[in-house]
Every structure is written in C-alpha cells, then in structure tokens.
C-alpha cells in the first residue's frame, strides 16, 4: 500500500513532465512552418513516384512494341510459309459485291471469291419474307502449294467486272450479261494467278462459274485433280417444316441416271469415287441450288446430309449439305480451266427441263413408274401450264383440269359403269344360282353358271376392270403432281391459304397419332364422298359372292385415306373430292342409259341356245378334268393302302 509521501512524489513527477511539455511546445507560427515543410516533402515523394511509374510504363510500351514487331514478323514469315506464293492474298479486308438481275439478287464476297447469299425476286416464304436460298454457304478449292494445303476460302481476291473497277449497284437485264472476275495473284510469277470468273445473265437462273489457273505450273503441285469442298445450310421456306424436310436432299447425276440420298429418314451419305458426275443439287421442296459441270465432269464426289444438333423446332434451317468434289486438273500445263454453272432457282419443270441435263428428275413426278411420269410430263403438265396462262384462280384451274380428265376418260368409264349397271340388273338371277349351289365344294359349278348367265345376257364382267386399271396411272400421277407443283405454292382457294400444303379449319391443342393436329376440310369432304361412293358400289354388288370381310375393308379404306392425306396438299384432296363428285354424276347418267328390259330380254332370248365355248373356257375345262382325274387316282391309291 502506497504511503502519503510516495503519492506526493508521483504527483510532483507527473506535474514536472506536463509543465516541461507545455514549456517546450512550438508556438502556432512554428507549427504552421513545420506543416508546410511536411507537405512539401510529401509532394516531392509523389512526383518521384509518378516519374518512376512513367518510366516503367514507357519501358513496357517499348517492350510491347518490340514484341509486336517481332510477332508481326513471325506472322508474316508463317503466312509466307503457309500460303506460299499466295501469301499476299492471305490478308485483306472482306468486301461484298451485290448484283441483281431479273430473277434474283446475288451477293459475292471478296473473301474466298464466293457467292455467300442469293435472294429470289419472284417468291416469298410462307411468312411473306423474301426467299433467301442460303446465307450460310461456303465453297472453295484445296490447293497443294509446296508442302501445304491452301484453302481458297482463306484468300482475299481482287474483283473486277468486265475488266473494269467495280462501281455498285450492278443490275443486269434481259439478254445482257456481266463477267465478274475474282483474282488471287501468285507472287514471283509473271501473270500467275488463280481466277474465279462468274457470268451473270439478265434472265437466267444459272450463273456461269469458271475456275482458271494461269501460269501456276510448279506452284500448284496437284497433278490430276483438285478437291472442291461445298457446304451449305438449307433454310426453312414453307408452311410445313416436316414435309419440307422430307423433300430436302442431295441429288446427283452419274452413269446416265439420277440418284439421291435418302429424303424421308435419317441422315445419309454417298461416296462415288472414280465415277464421273455431271451435276449435284442441294434440293429443297420447291427450290434448289445446283452445281453443273460443262464438258468435263467431276471425277468423283463424297456427299452427306446432316441434321443432328438442330433443335426440333428450329425456325431457320432444315438441314446441312456437305460435298467434296474432284475437278480434273493437269499439273503439267501452264494454264488450265474448269467450267461450271451454278443454278439458283425454283424446282419448276418448265424451267429446268429446258437445260436438257435430266435435272427435272429432282421433281417427284413418279419417275420409278414409266406410265406415271409419262402422264405427268406429256399430259397433265402441258394442260396445267396452258390453263395457268389465263390468270385464273388455281382452284378454278384444278376444277377445269378435272373436267377435262373426266371427259378424256369417259369412254373407259362408260364401259366400266355400264357393265356394273347391267350386272346389277342380273342380281336376282345370280341370287338364284347361289341358292342352287350353296355348298363350298360347288364353287366351280356356281362360277360356271354365273359366267354362262353373263354371256347369255351379253355382259362382260371384265369390262369394268380393265378401264379402271387404265385410269389408275392417272390417279397416282395426280398424287405426285399436286404436292410437287410450285405453281400451287401459296395460292389460296376458299379456306385454303396454300394449295401446295395442307388446309386447316381447326388446329387441335393436341396431336392425334398418324393424323396430326390440323383438321383438313378438303380431306374430310374427300373422305365423305368416298364413303358414299363405297356405299353405292356395295349396294350394286348385293347378291354376289363377296369375299368375307370385304365389305368392312371397303369402308375402312376411306378412313385410312383420311389419316393418310390429312397433311397432304390441299390441291390433291380438292382434286380427289371433285373427281369423286363427277364420278357420281357419270354413274347416275350412265345408269339412265341402261335399258333393264332389254338386258332381261336378251337373257331370255339366249336362255335355251347352246353357248359356244371360247378357247379359254375349253382350256379351263380341260385343266379341270385333268385335275379331277389326278384327284381320283390319288384317292384310289389311298384306298388300296388301307
């Protein structure tokens, strides 16, 4: 415990320290001078720090500049090594050149010297936008230059038009034409260059495409052929994407015939090595992009369609097309050229058939069955084109076409329906024959008696089969013609907004298997008309010996057609409907011409007359006797064994 004296001593000591501090403290003037000195020292330190930082930045900039110079030097050296004589073409700025003619607008790119976009003038998408055939399109040559492969898609070309500098816009009309040349010069060779020459005509869907090698011997070291790669993404153009996808594929011409990769199904590819190919087409439902060789053909081709990695409801693209073609090249020549045409246009028979290269076979007109394609090419298409010249609504054109077809086929229809009408008159007599031979083992006798009845009445039961058989190719030809006709594309009629696609009066909130979500009224009308016709036919055949279950099958057929054709072309269902209506009228009119009393009188007059047997009947009876004799002999042998 601290005593009194100790406490007094500590207080005095603290008092001395405090008093000394107050006595020695600087005055107000002295404190201001000290602060000014400290601020000056701080400013000097900051200035020195900034100067040091500036020197550091300058050194860094100098270092970066030195590295950049070194990098550019290395890049130039690398470019020279990679592109060889075309090193000067490996750098530049991309430019776009637009040329229009009467049919399309085409955009070229100086990078690669290629066509990068084509827009057709006379057509719109289902969404009423211009038809852009492609906007993702690339093609070019893979050249062997030294030890490397140079892709022309990586080169910048110098463009000229008609040997003059380009001034845009460029519009070509009528019979005029322009020549657009893209040139990639080779260094160190006088007049050495690779040229792409495009010929654009005023009124032609084709664009000439010539590849010329000028004084490149020893620079381009390929010897017999050069590889050409062509990739393009097909855009959605139509109402029904699924139908458009099923009609999009790669077609090509080889060995004097047209082949193609699978359309309706998964992706497909083909490898045609060593087989000359005239043309290759990236075909959509109604439009195509094709590459057509002139005199010399492509020596081989590898082709592939690709749809993977596409969203199920991709609104822009259908499918990717990929091809690797080989064009002939003579490496020993100073100059070499390969001539081709690009085709950018519609799949219209009257357009592409004029090229005389069988490219019209990309249009599905039933080429696998000669009668079907003959009917379409030489009958339906000429008449349809003639009627289309009058600028009538396409629904009226189809109506008139149907009437003309019915008039042409009337003689055959008359024989068929007349024979059926007479057979109906004989139904009571046929019923008596059935009652006379009720057992199954009496089928042969029943058939003989029925045939004899027809002959005495002057009725040929086969007369109705042959005319119907002859009409069948026309029925199937129409099945092919209407969905493939670009003339019907986006043509409206009644409630249908596009006769080339399905019509719909109601879109269901769900999808019915094998039917879809749309309700096609034309398809329903066609189905109802077919059911009435089936009922009329079945009533006419009452009393005949029908195959069990045939009646059910006959009524199920219209229902099957309803599911099958619901998403088909509205023009097709409309044609089948009005065709069936005209059939009703024909049957009614022909029945009015049949004199039932005359048929029965003929039958009664010939009732007791001996019927002369035809050679066919005699042959059938001989075969029957032979069959009976063999059966009896077998029966005797079996009895002996027992």
C-alpha positions in Angstrom: 0.0 0.0 0.0 1.3 3.4 -1.0 2.0 5.8 1.8 1.4 9.6 1.8 5.0 10.6 0.9 5.1 8.2 -2.1 1.8 9.6 -3.6 3.1 13.2 -3.2 6.3 12.3 -5.1 4.4 10.7 -8.0 2.2 13.7 -8.4 5.2 16.1 -8.5 6.9 13.9 -11.1 3.8 13.9 -13.4 3.5 17.7 -12.8 7.1 18.3 -13.9 6.5 16.3 -17.1 3.4 18.2 -18.0 5.0 21.5 -17.3 8.0 20.7 -19.4 5.8 19.7 -22.3 3.9 22.9 -22.2 7.0 25.0 -21.9 8.8 23.3 -24.8 5.7 23.0 -27.2 6.1 25.1 -30.5 4.1 28.2 -31.0 1.3 28.5 -33.5 3.6 30.1 -36.1 6.2 27.3 -35.6 3.5 24.6 -36.1 2.4 26.1 -39.4 6.0 26.2 -40.7 6.5 22.6 -39.8 3.3 21.5 -41.5 4.3 23.4 -44.7 7.7 21.6 -44.7 6.0 18.2 -44.3 3.5 18.9 -47.2 6.4 19.9 -49.4 8.2 16.6 -48.7 5.1 14.6 -49.5 4.7 16.4 -52.8 8.3 15.6 -53.8 7.9 11.9 -52.9 4.7 11.7 -55.0 6.4 13.4 -58.0 9.3 11.0 -57.8 6.8 8.0 -57.7 5.0 9.3 -60.7 8.2 9.8 -62.7 9.3 6.3 -61.8 5.9 4.9 -62.9 6.1 6.8 -66.2 9.5 5.3 -66.9 8.1 1.9 -66.1 5.2 2.3 -68.5 7.4 3.7 -71.2 9.7 0.7 -70.9 6.7 -1.7 -71.0 5.3 0.1 -74.1 8.7 -0.2 -75.8 8.8 -3.8 -74.9 5.3 -4.5 -76.2 6.2 -2.6 -79.4 9.3 -4.7 -79.8 7.3 -7.9 -79.2 4.5 -6.7 -81.6 7.1 -6.0 -84.3 8.6 -9.4 -83.7 5.1 -11.0 -83.7 4.2 -9.4 -87.0 7.5 -10.5 -88.4 6.8 -14.1 -87.3 3.2 -13.9 -88.6 4.4 -12.7 -92.0 7.0 -15.5 -92.0 4.4 -18.0 -91.0 2.0 -16.7 -93.6 4.6 -16.9 -96.3 5.3 -20.5 -95.2 1.6 -21.5 -95.1 0.3 -19.8 -98.2 3.4 -19.9 -100.3 3.1 -17.8 -103.5 -0.4 -16.7 -102.3 0.9 -15.1 -99.1 -0.1 -11.6 -100.2 -3.7 -12.8 -100.6 -3.9 -14.1 -97.1 -4.5 -10.7 -95.6 -7.0 -8.0 -96.5 -10.5 -6.7 -95.8 -13.7 -8.5 -96.8 -16.0 -6.7 -99.2 -19.4 -7.6 -100.5 -20.5 -7.1 -104.1 -24.2 -7.1 -104.9 -25.5 -7.9 -108.4 -29.2 -8.2 -109.4 -30.9 -9.5 -112.5 -34.5 -10.1 -113.4 -34.8 -13.1 -111.2 -32.6 -12.8 -108.2 -30.2 -10.7 -106.1 -26.8 -12.3 -105.5 -24.1 -11.3 -103.0 -20.4 -12.1 -103.6 -17.6 -12.0 -101.0 -14.1 -11.0 -101.8 -13.0 -13.4 -99.0 -12.9 -16.7 -100.9 -14.4 -15.2 -104.1 -17.7 -16.9 -103.4 -21.4 -16.4 -103.6 -22.5 -16.0 -100.0 -26.2 -15.2 -100.4 -28.9 -15.5 -103.1 -32.4 -14.0 -102.8 -35.1 -14.8 -105.3 -37.3 -12.0 -106.5 -40.5 -13.7 -107.6 -41.1 -15.8 -104.5 -41.8 -15.3 -100.8 -41.6 -17.6 -97.8 -44.8 -18.7 -96.1 -44.1 -15.9 -93.6 -44.2 -13.4 -96.6 -40.5 -12.7 -96.5 -38.1 -12.8 -99.5 -36.9 -16.3 -100.3 -33.2 -16.4 -99.3 -31.9 -19.7 -100.7 -29.0 -19.6 -98.3 -27.0 -17.3 -96.0 -24.6 -19.9 -94.7 -22.8 -21.1 -97.8 -19.1 -21.8 -98.4 -17.2 -23.5 -101.1 -13.6 -23.4 -102.4 -10.6 -25.4 -103.6 -8.0 -27.1 -101.6 -4.8 -26.5 -103.4 -1.4 -28.2 -102.9 1.1 -25.3 -102.7 4.5 -26.6 -101.7 4.1 -28.8 -98.7 0.9 -27.2 -97.5 -2.8 -27.1 -98.5 -4.1 -23.7 -99.3 -7.8 -23.2 -99.0 -9.1 -20.6 -101.4 -11.8 -19.7 -98.8 -9.0 -18.1 -96.7 -7.7 -15.9 -99.6 -8.8 -12.4 -100.4 -9.5 -11.9 -104.1 -9.3 -8.7 -106.2 -12.6 -8.2 -108.0 -13.2 -6.6 -111.4 -16.3 -6.5 -113.6 -16.0 -6.6 -117.4 -12.3 -5.9 -116.8 -13.1 -2.6 -115.1 -13.2 -1.4 -111.4 -16.4 -2.2 -109.7 -19.0 0.5 -109.2 -22.2 -0.5 -107.4 -25.1 -1.1 -107.8 -25.0 -3.5 -110.7 -28.2 -4.5 -112.4 -28.3 -6.9 -115.4 -31.5 -7.1 -117.5 -32.9 -9.1 -120.4 -30.3 -10.6 -122.7 -27.4 -8.6 -121.2 -24.7 -10.2 -119.1 -21.7 -9.2 -117.0 -18.5 -11.0 -116.1 -17.3 -10.7 -112.5 -13.7 -11.8 -112.0 -12.0 -12.6 -108.7 -8.3 -12.8 -109.0 -5.7 -14.1 -106.5 -2.2 -13.2 -107.7 0.8 -15.5 -107.2 4.0 -13.8 -106.1 7.2 -14.2 -108.1 5.4 -15.5 -111.2 4.6 -13.2 -114.2 0.9 -13.1 -114.7 0.5 -16.0 -112.3 -3.0 -16.0 -110.8 -6.0 -18.1 -109.8 -9.2 -16.7 -111.2 -12.8 -17.3 -110.4 -15.0 -15.9 -113.3 -18.7 -15.5 -112.8 -21.1 -14.8 -115.7 -24.4 -13.3 -114.6 -27.1 -13.1 -117.2 -30.2 -10.9 -117.1 -32.9 -13.6 -117.4 -31.3 -16.8 -116.3 -31.3 -18.7 -113.0 -27.9 -20.0 -113.9 -24.6 -18.3 -113.1 -21.5 -19.3 -115.0 -18.6 -20.3 -112.8 -15.2 -20.8 -114.4 -12.0 -21.7 -112.4 -8.9 -20.7 -114.3 -5.2 -21.5 -113.4 -2.9 -19.0 -115.1 0.8 -19.8 -115.1 0.7 -21.7 -111.9 2.7 -24.8 -113.1 5.0 -25.7 -110.3 3.2 -23.5 -107.8 0.0 -25.6 -107.6 1.5 -29.1 -107.4 -1.7 -31.1 -107.8 -1.3 -33.5 -110.8 -4.6 -35.0 -111.9 -7.4 -33.4 -109.8 -8.2 -30.7 -107.3 -10.5 -31.1 -104.3 -13.5 -28.8 -104.1 -15.5 -28.5 -100.8 -19.0 -27.2 -100.8 -21.1 -26.7 -97.6 -24.5 -25.1 -97.4 -27.3 -24.9 -94.8 -30.8 -25.1 -96.2 -33.3 -22.5 -94.9 -36.9 -23.1 -94.0 -39.2 -21.6 -96.7 -42.6 -23.4 -96.5 -45.6 -23.8 -94.2 -45.0 -27.4 -93.1 -41.4 -27.8 -91.9 -41.7 -31.6 -91.6 -42.9 -32.0 -95.2 -40.2 -29.7 -96.4 -37.6 -31.7 -94.5 -38.8 -34.9 -96.1 -38.4 -33.4 -99.5 -34.9 -32.0 -99.0 -31.8 -34.0 -100.0 -28.8 -34.2 -102.3 -29.5 -35.3 -105.9 -26.7 -36.0 -108.4 -26.3 -37.3 -112.0 -24.0 -40.2 -112.7 -23.9 -43.1 -115.2 -26.7 -41.6 -117.2 -29.1 -41.7 -114.3 -30.2 -39.6 -111.3 -29.5 -40.8 -107.8 -30.1 -39.2 -104.4 -29.5 -39.5 -100.7 -32.4 -40.6 -98.6 -35.0 -37.8 -98.1 -37.5 -39.2 -95.7 -35.4 -40.6 -92.9 -32.1 -40.2 -91.1 -29.1 -38.5 -92.5 -27.4 -40.2 -95.4 -24.1 -40.1 -97.3 -22.6 -41.4 -100.5 -19.1 -42.0 -101.8 -18.9 -42.1 -105.6 -15.2 -42.5 -106.2 -13.9 -42.7 -109.8 -17.4 -42.2 -111.3 -18.0 -39.1 -113.5 -20.7 -36.9 -112.1 -22.5 -34.3 -114.3 -24.2 -32.3 -111.6 -25.1 -32.2 -108.0 -28.1 -30.4 -106.5 -28.9 -29.3 -102.9 -32.7 -29.8 -103.4 -35.5 -28.5 -101.2 -39.2 -28.9 -101.6 -39.6 -26.1 -104.2 -36.1 -24.6 -104.7 -32.6 -25.9 -105.4 -29.0 -24.8 -105.6 -27.1 -26.9 -108.1 -23.5 -27.1 -109.4 -23.4 -28.3 -113.1 -20.2 -29.2 -114.9 -19.9 -28.4 -118.6 -17.9 -30.6 -120.9 -15.6 -32.2 -118.3 -17.4 -33.7 -115.4 -16.5 -34.1 -111.7 -14.3 -37.2 -111.4 -15.7 -38.2 -108.0 -17.8 -37.0 -105.1 -18.4 -37.6 -101.5 -21.8 -36.3 -100.3 -23.5 -36.1 -96.9 -26.7 -34.7 -95.4 -26.6 -33.6 -91.7 -29.5 -32.7 -89.4 -28.1 -33.5 -86.0 -27.6 -30.8 -83.4 -30.6 -28.9 -84.9 -33.4 -28.0 -82.4 -36.6 -29.9 -83.1 -38.4 -26.6 -83.8 -35.6 -24.7 -85.5 -37.3 -21.8 -87.3 -34.4 -21.0 -89.6 -32.7 -24.1 -91.1 -33.6 -27.5 -92.3 -30.5 -29.5 -93.0 -26.8 -29.1 -93.8 -25.5 -30.3 -97.1 -21.8 -31.3 -97.5 -19.9 -32.3 -100.6 -16.3 -32.9 -101.6 -15.9 -32.9 -105.4 -12.9 -33.7 -107.5 -12.4 -31.5 -110.6 -9.9 -32.6 -113.3 -6.6 -30.7 -113.4 -3.5 -31.2 -115.4 -0.5 -30.1 -113.3 1.8 -30.2 -116.4 0.0 -27.4 -118.1 0.8 -23.7 -117.7 -2.9 -22.9 -118.0 -5.9 -24.9 -117.0 -9.6 -24.2 -116.8 -12.8 -25.9 -115.5 -16.2 -24.6 -116.5 -19.4 -25.0 -114.4 -22.7 -23.3 -113.8 -24.4 -22.6 -110.5 -28.2 -22.9 -110.6 -30.2 -20.8 -108.1 -33.9 -21.2 -108.7 -37.2 -23.0 -108.4 -37.9 -26.7 -109.0 -40.2 -25.8 -111.9 -40.5 -28.4 -114.6 -40.7 -25.8 -117.4 -37.5 -24.1 -116.3 -35.0 -26.9 -115.5 -36.2 -29.3 -118.2 -35.0 -26.8 -120.8 -31.4 -27.3 -119.6 -31.6 -30.9 -121.1 -29.5 -32.5 -118.4 -32.2 -34.5 -116.7 -32.2 -32.2 -113.7 -36.0 -32.1 -113.9 -35.9 -35.6 -112.2 -35.4 -33.9 -108.9 -39.1 -33.0 -109.1 -41.0 -36.1 -107.8 -43.3 -36.9 -110.7 -43.2 -40.7 -110.4 -40.1 -41.5 -112.3 -40.0 -45.0 -111.0 -43.1 -45.9 -112.9 -43.0 -45.0 -116.6 -46.7 -44.6 -117.1 -47.0 -42.2 -114.1 -44.2 -39.9 -115.3 -45.4 -40.1 -118.9 -48.9 -39.0 -117.8 -47.4 -36.1 -115.8 -44.9 -34.9 -118.4 -46.9 -35.3 -121.6 -50.5 -34.7 -120.4 -51.0 -33.1 -117.0 -48.2 -30.6 -117.0 -48.8 -29.2 -120.6 -52.6 -28.9 -119.9 -52.0 -27.3 -116.5 -49.5 -24.8 -117.9 -51.9 -23.9 -120.6 -54.7 -23.3 -118.2 -52.4 -21.3 -115.9 -51.8 -18.7 -118.6 -55.3 -17.3 -118.2 -54.5 -16.0 -114.6 -57.5 -17.8 -113.1 -57.5 -18.8 -109.5 -55.7 -22.1 -109.1 -58.9 -23.7 -107.6 -60.7 -23.0 -110.9 -57.7 -24.3 -112.9 -57.9 -27.6 -111.0 -61.6 -27.8 -111.5 -61.3 -27.4 -115.3 -58.4 -29.8 -115.3 -60.6 -32.4 -113.5 -63.4 -31.9 -116.0 -61.0 -32.4 -119.0 -59.6 -35.5 -117.4 -63.1 -36.9 -116.9 -64.1 -36.1 -120.5 -61.0 -37.9 -121.8 -61.6 -40.9 -119.6 -65.4 -41.0 -120.2 -65.3 -43.8 -122.9 -63.4 -46.1 -120.4 -65.7 -45.0 -117.6 -68.8 -45.7 -119.7 -67.7 -49.3 -120.3 -66.9 -49.8 -116.7 -70.1 -48.3 -115.2 -72.3 -49.7 -117.9 -71.1 -53.2 -117.2 -71.6 -52.7 -113.5 -75.1 -51.4 -114.1 -76.0 -54.4 -116.2 -74.7 -56.8 -113.6 -77.0 -55.1 -111.1 -80.0 -56.0 -113.3 -78.9 -59.6 -113.1 -78.6 -59.7 -109.3 -81.9 -61.7 -108.9 -80.7 -64.4 -111.4 -77.3 -64.5 -109.6 -79.0 -65.0 -106.3 -80.9 -68.0 -107.7 -77.6 -69.5 -108.8 -76.2 -69.0 -105.3 -79.2 -70.8 -103.8 -78.8 -73.6 -106.3 -75.1 -74.2 -105.4 -74.9 -73.3 -101.7 -72.1 -75.6 -100.7 -68.4 -74.6 -100.8 -67.4 -77.6 -102.9 -69.8 -76.5 -105.5 -67.9 -73.2 -106.1 -66.7 -74.3 -109.5 -70.2 -75.2 -110.7 -71.5 -71.9 -109.3 -68.8 -70.0 -111.2 -69.6 -71.7 -114.4 -73.3 -71.0 -114.1 -72.6 -67.3 -113.3 -70.3 -66.9 -116.3 -72.9 -68.6 -118.5 -75.5 -66.2 -117.3 -73.3 -63.1 -118.1 -72.6 -64.4 -121.5 -76.3 -65.0 -122.4 -77.1 -61.5 -121.1 -74.3 -60.0 -123.2 -72.4 -58.8 -120.1 -68.7 -58.9 -119.8 -67.7 -58.8 -116.1 -64.1 -58.0 -117.0 -65.2 -54.9 -119.0 -65.3 -53.0 -115.7 -61.9 -54.0 -114.6 -59.7 -53.0 -117.5 -60.9 -49.4 -117.8 -60.4 -48.9 -114.1 -56.9 -50.3 -114.4 -56.1 -47.9 -117.2 -57.4 -45.0 -115.1 -55.1 -46.0 -112.1 -51.9 -44.4 -113.5 -53.7 -41.0 -113.8 -55.0 -41.3 -110.3 -51.4 -41.9 -109.0 -49.9 -39.3 -111.3 -52.1 -36.7 -109.7 -51.0 -37.9 -106.3 -47.4 -37.0 -107.3 -48.2 -33.9 -109.4 -50.1 -31.6 -107.0 -47.7 -31.7 -103.9 -44.7 -31.1 -106.3 -46.1 -28.2 -108.3 -44.5 -24.9 -107.4 -47.3 -23.2 -109.3 -49.7 -24.1 -106.5 -47.3 -22.7 -103.8 -49.0 -20.0 -101.6 -52.0 -20.0 -104.0 -55.2 -19.6 -101.9 -58.6 -21.0 -102.7 -61.7 -20.8 -100.4 -60.4 -21.6 -96.9 -57.0 -22.9 -98.0 -54.2 -20.4 -97.8 -51.7 -22.6 -99.6 -52.8 -25.2 -102.1 -49.4 -26.8 -102.1 -49.7 -27.6 -98.3 -52.5 -28.8 -96.1 -55.6 -26.7 -95.4 -56.8 -26.4 -91.8 -60.1 -25.2 -90.4 -59.2 -26.1 -86.9 -55.8 -26.6 -85.1 -56.2 -29.1 -82.3 -54.3 -28.4 -79.0 -53.0 -32.0 -79.2 -51.7 -34.3 -81.9 -53.5 -37.4 -83.0 -51.2 -40.3 -84.0 -50.9 -40.7 -87.7 -53.4 -37.8 -88.2 -51.7 -34.7 -86.9 -53.1 -31.6 -85.1 -54.8 -29.9 -88.1 -58.2 -30.6 -89.4 -58.3 -30.5 -93.2 -61.8 -29.8 -94.6 -60.9 -30.8 -98.1 -59.7 -34.2 -96.8 -62.9 -34.6 -94.8 -65.0 -33.8 -97.9 -63.0 -36.3 -100.0 -63.5 -39.0 -97.3 -67.2 -38.4 -97.1 -67.5 -38.6 -100.9 -65.5 -41.8 -101.0 -67.7 -43.4 -98.3 -70.9 -42.5 -100.3 -69.3 -44.0 -103.4 -68.3 -47.1 -101.5 -71.9 -47.5 -100.2 -73.2 -47.1 -103.8 -70.8 -49.7 -105.0 -71.6 -52.2 -102.3 -75.4 -51.8 -102.9 -74.8 -52.5 -106.6 -72.9 -55.7 -105.7 -75.5 -57.1 -103.3 -76.3 -60.7 -104.0 -72.8 -61.6 -105.4 -70.5 -63.9 -103.7 -68.2 -61.5 -101.9 -65.0 -62.4 -100.1 -65.7 -62.4 -96.3 -64.7 -59.2 -94.7 -64.5 -57.3 -98.0 -67.4 -55.0 -97.0 -65.6 -54.0 -93.9 -62.4 -53.4 -95.8 -64.2 -51.3 -98.4 -65.5 -49.0 -95.7 -62.2 -48.9 -93.8 -60.4 -47.6 -96.9 -61.8 -44.1 -96.8 -60.9 -43.9 -93.1 -57.4 -44.9 -94.0 -57.3 -42.2 -96.6 -58.5 -39.6 -94.1 -55.5 -40.3 -91.9 -53.1 -40.6 -94.8 -54.0 -37.4 -96.6 -54.8 -35.1 -93.8 -51.4 -33.3 -94.0 -51.1 -33.6 -97.8 -51.5 -30.9 -100.4 -54.9 -29.2 -100.2 -55.0 -29.3 -104.0 -54.7 -33.1 -104.0 -57.6 -33.5 -101.6 -59.6 -30.9 -103.5 -59.0 -32.8 -106.8 -60.0 -36.2 -105.3 -63.1 -34.6 -103.9 -64.4 -33.0 -107.1 -63.3 -36.0 -109.1 -65.4 -38.2 -106.9 -68.4 -35.8 -107.3 -68.1 -36.1 -111.1 -67.9 -39.8 -110.8 -71.3 -39.8 -109.1 -72.7 -37.8 -111.9 -71.2 -40.1 -114.5 -72.6 -43.2 -112.8 -76.1 -41.6 -112.5 -76.1 -40.6 -116.2 -74.8 -44.0 -117.4 -77.4 -45.8 -115.4 -80.1 -43.8 -117.0 -79.0 -45.1 -120.4 -79.3 -48.8 -119.4 -82.5 -50.4 -120.5 -83.2 -53.1 -117.9 -85.9 -54.7 -120.0 -83.6 -55.0 -123.0 -80.9 -56.8 -120.8 -83.5 -59.2 -119.5 -84.9 -59.8 -123.0 -81.5 -60.6 -124.3 -81.0 -63.1 -121.4 -84.4 -64.7 -122.1 -83.8 -65.0 -125.9 -80.4 -66.7 -125.3 -81.7 -68.9 -122.4 -82.2 -72.1 -124.5 -79.5 -71.5 -127.1 -76.4 -73.7 -126.9 -73.5 -71.5 -125.8 -70.3 -71.6 -127.9 -67.4 -72.2 -125.7 -64.4 -69.9 -126.1 -60.9 -71.3 -126.3 -60.2 -70.1 -122.8 -63.2 -71.9 -121.5 -62.2 -75.1 -123.3 -58.7 -74.9 -121.8 -60.1 -74.3 -118.3 -62.4 -77.3 -118.6 -59.6 -79.5 -119.8 -57.5 -78.4 -116.9 -60.4 -79.1 -114.6 -60.9 -82.7 -116.0 -57.2 -83.3 -115.6 -57.2 -82.1 -112.0 -60.2 -84.4 -111.3 -58.5 -87.4 -112.8 -55.4 -86.8 -110.7 -57.5 -86.5 -107.6 -59.4 -89.7 -108.3 -56.2 -91.6 -108.9 -54.8 -90.4 -105.6 -58.0 -91.4 -103.8 -57.8 -95.0 -105.4 -54.1 -95.3 -104.3 -55.0 -94.3 -100.7 -57.9 -96.8 -100.6 -55.6 -99.6 -101.8 -53.1 -98.8 -99.0 -55.8 -99.0 -96.4 
